[in-house]
Amino acid sequence: MIKKLSLIILNGWGLSSSWGGNAIAAANPGNFLKFWGQGLCMIIKPAQKKAGLYADEDGITLSEIYVGREVKRIKEIVDDVVGRRELGECLELKKSIENCKTNTSSLNLVTTIAENDEYSDPDNIKILLEILKVERIRNINIHLILEGETGAVSRKVETLANSINDFEEAQISSIQGNHYLSEIGSKNFQRSYSSIVLGTGEKALDAISVLSKNKNLPKLDDLEPHIICSGNQAIGKIFDFDSVLSLDYKRSNLNNFIRYLSAFEVGSKSYKPMGIKISTLTDYYYGAGPKDIGIIIDRDQINNSVLSLAEDAGLKNVEIFGSKNSWKHYYLSGFKKKNQSSGSCIVVANDGSEKTYDAKRWLNTYRDTVGDNINIITSYLSASDFSARTGSIKEDIESIKVVDKLLGEMVEINFQNNYQTIILADESGLESAGINSNPLPFIYLKDSESLNNDDSLIQRKITIEGLLRAKSSTYDIAPTICKIMDITKPDEMTGESLI
């Protein structure tokens, strides 16, 4: 018989020790509880500190589920290299330094300072400045992109500003909120470009005075671009033959910055392409800019994901998302081999509110997808998580009921078409409208005949003791899929099958 598997991922359905007082329990999802009682079920732990997070992204993806091992966050990789002072041995950094020496030009360091430590680290900036000081780089302009709660980010900027005082050749030249950099093609984006590259915009004496003037902003993401001036002149801007070094763990910021440095047009204005040497400390989204940008430290490469292994074995997979097209890059498509016909992506549009699904359209798409020519179907039901981020318990419950109804009908379709089923949560976001490290449910349904129909088990409680006993983790999902599909588990998968 052809091996077939349906992986159903419930976004935000992680468990809690307060089960019985949260949105999922309040919705009383009958199908989910029935499968929990009847199938092979267990509680697993999110392997990462925050469930579902990919190594360095601000969005939610499922890398650890698909590769069966730890995927290092980019900040962890940078911390390791910078902490050992090995950055000075990196070829791309040497090229940027030599460019400055040859052309007697400036080095422009663009970096995010964020409330979230996973996105930035002022200590690494200081270490980088120490390396540049040893190399006798004479003019270092630091451009700050701020993100997060005003008090926390301001304290980090103040600490950085004080440490920069030890480096007479370094100076903070511009400062702005993340939102200006993120609105590609807008007037705000043009203002961002002008402040960093052209040295024009709102003038200020120093970064601390800018923060003091804007202390009542809830978040510094909205801080308008400022240039730091001496007298009436900007102390730093980017010229031809300069080196630009981006130290950023958040690829969306870095991607946008690279785009406007290499662009002929920014917003409604056209600029000549600059003859500059661009290096990034970390990776960025290829396709956004020129391909000759130097990458100093490579990310932890995701090799041998379970979907790529399935494709190598001649198995076909399809991924179905329940959200807008603009969201689909957050999820699974990055973990298949590119340009192979065996994998495809279907996006089922929401009803416009991003809170509940067009259930009929979803089921029609799912029913049309199943069949002997499709071996693995991954369905990502994200509506409940989107509603959780609105903070409305009423919308949470409504969304959960819709998803639970879909879950029951999808499992029935699976049984009719000889698909084995795994039901899994990727994170817990339904109590606090955020991502946390709560344990996750795992349910395996081999077929309708394997279900345990003991009614007493259907009401099985999820207890605090059960949560604390969880030993398996999301690293074990990929090996489980390998076992179901008769795929040899590669050595780098450290997880073990759950069945």
N, C-alpha and C positions, 0 to 999 in steps of 0.2 A: 504494500500500500504506500502511496505517495505521502511523505512526511509533510505535514502542514501545521503551522502555528499562528495563532492570533495573540499578539501582545497588546493589552489594553492598559494604557497608562492614565491614571486619574490624577490630574494636576491639583495639588493642594490637599489631598486626602490623607496626609500623614496622621498618625495616631497621637493621642495625648493621654497623660495620666489623669486628666480631668474628663475623660470620655464619659458622656452623659450630660455634659454642660456646654457642648460646643455646637457649631452649626451643623455638622454632619449628623450627630446624634439627634439634634432637634428636628432634622428633616426626616428621620426614621427611614433611611434608604433600604427598603425591603429586599431588593434584589442583591445588593451588596452584602447584607447580613445573611441572606440565605446561602449565598456562595461561600461566605466565610464559615458557615456552619457545615456545609455539605462537602466542600472540596478539601484538598490538602492545603492547609493554611498555616502561616507562621508569621511572626513579627521579625522584621529585619532592621538593621541600623543603617542610616545614611553613612557611607564611608567617609565623605568629606565633612568638614566642620559645618558646612551649610549644605543641606541636601539639595541635589540637583545642579549645583553650580559647576560650570566648567572652569577650567584652570584660571582664566584671567578675564572672563567675560562679565559684563554687567547684566546680561540676560541669563535665562535659565536654559540649560541644555542637559543632556543625559550622558555625558562622556563616561562616567564611572559605570553606568549600567551597561554600556556597550563594549567597553574594553576590558572589564573584569580585573582592573588593577588601579592603583593610585595614579592619578594624573596630576602632576605638580602644577600648582598655580604659577603663573609667570613671575609673580613677586617672590615666591620661594626660590625659583631658579636664580633670579637677579640677586637676591639676598646672599645666596651661597657664593656666587662668583665675585660680587663686589666686596663681600666680607673678607674674602681671601686676597683681595687686591689683584686679582687676575685680569681685571678689566684692561690694565695697561698692556697685556699681551694680545689683546684682540686686534685683528688686522684692520677692521673697519674703523675702530677708534683711532688707530695709528694714522690711517688715511686722512681722517678729519683733522687731526693734530698737524700732520705734515702740510695739509692744505693751508692752514692758518700761518704756519711758519714760512712757507714758500711765498705766499701772497701778502704777508704782513696784514692778515685780515682777522676779523673777530670770530669767536665761537659763540653761537647762540644756543642756549640750552632752554628748551621748552619742556615744561613739566607740569603735571597735575598735582595739586595739593588737595587732598580729599579727606573728608571726615572718616571714610572707610579706609582702614589701613591696607586693604587689599589692592587699592588703586594707586597708592603713592607712599613714599617713605623719605622724609626730609634727611634722614641719616645717610641714605645712599647718595643724595645730592652732595652732601658734605664730603663724602669719600671721593666722589667723582671730582669735586673741586680740588681736593688734595692731589689727585693724580695730575690734573691739569696744571697745578702750581709747580709740581716737580718738572713738568714738561715746558715750563716757562711760557705758557700762553698768556699774552699780555692783556687781552680785552675779552671778558666773558660777560655776555648779556643774558640774564635769566628772565624768562617770560613765564609767568605763573597763570595757570588755569585752575580756578577754584571750584570746588564742588562739595556741598554738604552744609550742615548746620553752622550758622555764623560763628557762634562762640568757639566750637571745637576747631574749626578750620582756621580762625583768626589766631588762636594760640599756636597752631603749627606754623603759620606764616611768621609770627613774631619770633619763634624759636629759630626758624631758618634765617630770618633777617639778622638776628644776633650772631649766628654762626658765620654768616657771610662776611661780617666785619673782620674776621681773621684773614680774609683773602682780599688784598687791596686791589687786585685786578678784576674782581667779580662784583656785579651789581644787579639788583632787580630792576629791570628796564620797563616792564609792563605787567599789568595785573588785570584780570577780568574773570567773569563767571563762565561756567561751562556752557550755559544756554546760548551765548553769543557764538561760540565755536560750533555748536551743533546744528544751527539753522542754516543749512547749506543753501547758498544762492540768495539769501534774504539780505535786507539792509543791515541787520545785526551781524550777519556773517561778514559783510563788507567792512563793518566797523572793527570786527575782530582782526581781520587781515590788516587794516590800516594801522592799528595800534602796534602790532608785532613787526610787520614788515616795513611799513612806511614811517613809523614813529609819529603818527598824527592821531589826535583824539583828545579826550578829556585829560587835562594836565594835572599833575600832582607832585608834591615835594618828595614823597617816599611812599612805600607800600603801607606802612603803619598808619600814616595819616588817612589813606584811602579807607582802610578798615575802620578807623575811628569814626570817619564821616558816615559810614554805612552800617554802623553797629546795630541799627534797628531792623535791618533786613533779616527775615527769618532764616533764609538760606543764601549763601554767597553764589549759588548758581546764577542768580539774577544780577550780580554786580556788573555794571557797565564797564567797558574797556577803558582803562586809564594808562597813560604813558607817564613815566617818571622823568622829570625835567631838572636840568641845572640851568637856573635862570629861566630863559624862555625856550630852551632847546631840549629836545628829547635826548636822553643820555645813551640810548641804544636803539638801533633799528638794523634791518638786514640789508646788506649790500651785495652786489655781485662779488663772487670769489670768497664770500664768507662760508664758514662751516655751520651747519645746523644739526644739532644733536637733540633728539627727542627722548626724554626719559619718562615713559608713560606706561602704566600697566593696564590702562583701559583703552582697548583697541579702537573704540568708536571715536574718542577724542583724537587719538593719534592719526587715525584714518582721515578725519576731516582736515586736520592740520596739513597733512601731506598733500591732500587734494588741492588746497588753495595755494600751497607753496609751488606746486608744479602746474598750476592752471594758467591758461591764457586769459580767462575771464573769471572775475569774482563778482557775483551779483550782476549789476548792470554795467560794470566797468571792465575794460580790457587792460591787461598789463602784459608787458613782454615777459617771456619765461626767464627766470633768473639763472645765472651761471653760478650756482652754489653747489657745495658738496653736502648732501643730505645723508645723515646716518641716523638710524633709530636704535635705541638700546634694545628694543624688543620688536617682535613681529607686528605687522599691520595687515589690513585687508588688501591682498593683491588685487590689481585691477583698478584701484582707486587713483593710482599715480604712476610715475615712471618705474620701470622694473629694475633700474640700476641703483636704487636706494640701498645703502649698506645696512645689513642686519647684524648687530654686534653680538647679541645673545639669542640663540634659537630657542623657541618654545619647546616644551616637552611634546614630541611628535606622537600623534595617536595612530599607531600602526596595529594592524590585525584586529580591527573592530569586528564584532560578530557578524555585522551585515556585509562587510567586505569579504570575510571568510566564506559566508554563504554564497556570495556572488562567484567567488573563485571555485566553489563546488558546483556551480551551474544552477543554483537555486535562485528563484526570482522573488523579490520583495517589493512591497508597496507601503508607503507611509501616508497616513491620512491625518490632516490637522483640522482642528475645529476653531480656526481663527482667521483673521484677515491675512492677506498675502504678505503684508509688511511685517508680520510677526514670525513667519515660518522659518526665517534664518536662525531664530533662537533655539530651534528644536533639533531635529535629528539629521537633516540632510547633509551636514558636514561629516558624517561618519560613514558614508558610503564612498566607494571609489567613484571618482568623477567619470563622466562620459561613458558609462556602461548602460546598456539598454535594459539590464535586468532589474534596475532600481528606478522607481518613479515616485512622484509626489503629487498628491491630490489635496487641494485646499477646499474645504466646505465652508462657505461664508456663513457668518453669524446673522442673526436677524436685524443687525444694525446697532444693537445696544452693547454688544460684546459681553452679554451676561447670560443669555440662554441660546441654545442652538435652534436652528431650523431643523427640528428632529426628523421630519419626513425626508428632507433632502439628504441629511446625514445617512439615514438608514438605506435610502435608495442607492447612494454612492457605495456604502459598505456592501450591500447585497449584490451590486453589480461587480464588485471587486473580487469577492471570494470565488474560488474555482480551482480546478486541478492545475492550472497553469501559474498560480501564485502560491508560493510556499510559505512566505512570512508576511503577515500584515501587521503593521504597527499603527495603532490608533491613539492619538493624543487628545484626550478630552480636557480642554483647558478652560471651559466657560466658568466653572465654579471658582477657579482661582482668580480669574479676572474680576468676578463679582466681589470676591473677598477683599480685593484691593480698594473697593469703594467704601468699605467700612459698614455696609448695610447688612445686618443679619437677615432681614427679610429677603433681600435679593440673594444672599447666600443660600438660604433654604430653598427658594424657588429654583435656583440653578442646580442645586444638588438633586432635587427631585427629577428634573429633566434628564440629567446625566444618568441617574440610577435607572430610569425607564429605558434609556438607550442601552445601558449595560445589559439589562435582562434580555432585550431583543437581540442584541449582538451575540450574546452567548448562545441563544437558541439557534441563530443562523449558523454559528460555528459547529454546534452539534449536528445539524442537518447536513453540513458539508464536510464532516470529518476533520475539523480543525481542533487541535488541542488549544487550550486557552491559559494564558497567564494574566492575572489582574494585579496591578502594581501601582502604588503611589510614588511620585518622584520627590515630594517634599510635603511640608505641612504649612499651609498659608491661610487656613480658613478660620483661625481664631484671632490672629493679630494682624491680618492683612500683610504679612511679611513672611520671610523665609526663615526657618529655624531648623534645629537638629532633632526634631521629634522622630521616633521610630516610624516605620512604614509597614503597611500590610502587604503580604504576598499571598496570592491564592493561585493554586494550580488545579485546573479542571481537565482531566484527560479526555473524558467523554461522558455522556449522560448516564451510562451504566455504572460508572465508577463513583457516582455521588453517594454520599452517606445521607440517607433520608430519615435519620433519627431526629424527630422534631425537637427533642431536648437539646440537641447540639446546635440547632439553628439560632437559639438565643444565647449562645456562648458569649460570655462577657470578656471584654478586653480589660484586663486588670493591671494595676500598677506593677504587681509582681511579674506579670507576663512581659511588660515593657522592659523591666530591669533585667530579665533573663535573656533578652535578645542577644544572640551571639553572631548570627549570620549577618551579612551586610549586602549593600548594593553591588559590591565586587563579585558577588556570587550569581548575579543574574545572567551575565554573558556565558559563564560555564554551563549554567542550566539550559540555556537555549542551545548551546553546542551539543549537549547530551540528547536533548529532544530531537534535534535535527541530524544526529549522527555526524557531527563535524568534529574533527580532532581539535582538542583544546591546545592552543599554542603555549609555549613555555612562559611567555610574559604575562599570561592570565594567572594571577595569584589566587583568585577566588576558586571556590569549589561548588559543584552542582548541588542544588537544594533538593533534588528528587532522586 
